[in-house]
Amino acid sequence: MEIKGRIVQILPLVTGVSANGEWKKQDYILETDDQYPKKICFNCWGDKIQQFNIQQGEELIASIDVSSREFNGRWYTEVRAWKIDRPSAQPAQSQDMGAAPFPPQDYFAPQTNAGAASNDDLPF
């Protein structure tokens, strides 16, 4: 699933130690650019925090997984980003593109038959 919007807030980094070792988690608030904007809290874990390098005010598309789990009769839902795309980033173009990808503008101009005395536009 993907959500697109602007980062309006970055919450404090949370760290801890578990049986598997040290962990860290960063929460972000994204505001969608819909007619009725929604604020969505999603998070990144571990090395993804530095890899994504999300900044406040940045426009992005977050690919997310949504999961819920039950603990002591209560349900907890997590929205975790696994990929971040930045739509404003322009892809690099190769310098050796060769010929233009489209024919010149006058290629589509109507062809005229100079020797014909007819007034209609048909070529036959």
Order of alpha helices (4+ residues) and beta strands (2+ residues): beta-beta-beta-beta-alpha-beta-beta
